[in-house]
Amino acid sequence: MTENHLFAQFRAAIDRPDAVFIETENGARITYGDMLAESARIARALKGMGLMPGDRVAVQVEKSVAALMLYLGAVRAGAVFLPLNTGYTASEVGYFLQNAEPTLFVCDPAKQHDLAAVASTAGVPHLETLDAEGKGSLAERWSREPAEFDDVPRGPEDLAAILYTSGTTGLSKGAMLSHDNLASNAHTLRRAWRFTADDVLIHALPIFHTHGLFVATNITLIAGGSMIFLPKFDPDRVLSVMPRATAMMGVPTFYTRLLAHPGLTREAAGGMRLFVSGSAPLLAETHAQFRDRTGHAILERYGMTETNMNTSNPYDGDRRAGTVGFSLDDVALRIVDPESGQRLDTGEVGVIEVKGPNVFQGYWRMPEKTAAEFRPDGYFITGDLGAIDADGYVSIVGRAKDLIISGGFNVYPKEIEGEINRVAGVAESAVIGVPHPDFGEGVTAVIVRAPDHAVSDTEILAQLDGRLARFKQPKKVLFVDELPINAMGKVQKNVLRDRFWNTYAQ
């Protein structure tokens, strides 16, 4: 083993050192040569702190070019990169630090006081800081280092990263991702989405998640393209840079907010070739409205923390609203009965299972949980419910844990949400199951009204009558000002279930 497997995939950086890798919000340009030099300094600094191959580097910092360079430097140093959601509290961070036992923890200087205590309790040897401007004690360290580094050799099966799941059904689990898990998926997606060195990607996603950190960044690096690197999603800013971009990766919220902006026109999107959506379901209505306004059909795909990307709508061909397309070239996907594990027929709803080089190595220090999530033939049980139609398109129905069993019938929330969202005056909805004295679980709709609308529960139920079987219709409609969502735009149904758990209590 003579090379660092993941970083070796970014050969375009060496071949085109003068090419632009990143353009920042203020117009600064970072070339591939700059990236090589900066990541080398970081790798040298990490090695100088005593980091050994396989040591974890935990990071909870705001999005910045420096934070992205830290990821690349950690890879080159042979470390295992562990990004943490910036919304996690000190106590939550404490759990991750105790579980992962990193050699280095990097945090925002503004949070250093609170986080130093949990880092100390967890026995973390090194605590450094890095802020949104790329300044801090760690940046000072690496600024003094030479700009050359011999990458630490790491093989395809060596760990490159640990990403913790959201923990909505218990303690968060650390998904172990190898160098080849990341590299193979980036190569597959580059081919599927036709990325080249001529592409300019609008990067407005967070970088503590697989979508923004691995999918967007690694594809760009492998293709030798460039990114317009925005600190966060802002419709005004995105539309201002769109004329010099070719692609954007986003979550459904990005597209609904763009549709609400008068600046989104065919002319504005005229130079774009691709809009990708993922991390949460994209409404068919959003898909249709975006096509009408821009002439572009959003390409929806399906992935998860443990697997990177599994499926994609086609680059050429029908991008069907409400589906996530076909399994990727090197990913095998099947739909099975959740109890027996038997493969189901076309159109039947069951649990999605996948197998391929993208699938993670298991959960960090949870061998029993890892064993429980894999079939004997190597397929990973995703926990997502879906179906494959006669043309091979995969549709996601929901999470198995979100399945509602009411009166002995299986009820899939996504189907009901789709019907509710068609009702005039409804902005968005979430359907959950909570304890019901007669039905076991009561189908319950939680709705956000559209601005300046006063649609009532009786009006909504009246419109669902005849469009849904009686057992699928909500037993109660509740209104809220907003739905709880995580950083990737996914509705946190566990929060809603906790809040409305006693809705039908007698």
Protein Blocks (a to p, Z undefined) as FASTA:
>chain_A
ZZdfklmmmmmmmmmmmbcfbdcfkopacdfklmmmmmmmmmmmmmmnopaehiacdddd
dddfklmmmmmmmmmnopacddddfkbcfklmmmmmmmnopabdcddfklmmmmmmmmmm
nopabacdddfkopajklmmmmmpccbdcdddddfklcfbdcddehlnbccddddddfkl
mmmmmmmmmmmnopafkbccddfbdfkbfklmmmmmmmmmmnopacdddfbdcfklmmmm
mmmccbdcddfklmmmmmmpmklcfklmmmpcbdcdehiacdfklmmmmmmmnopacddd
dddfklopabdcdfbdcddehiabjadfklccddddfklopacdehiacddddddjklcf
bjehilklmmmmpcfkopacehpacdddfkopacdfbdfklpcceehiacdfklmmmmmm
mpghiabdcddddddfklopacdddddddehiacdfklmmmmmgopacfklpcfbdcddf
bdcddfkopacfklmmmmmmmmmpZZ
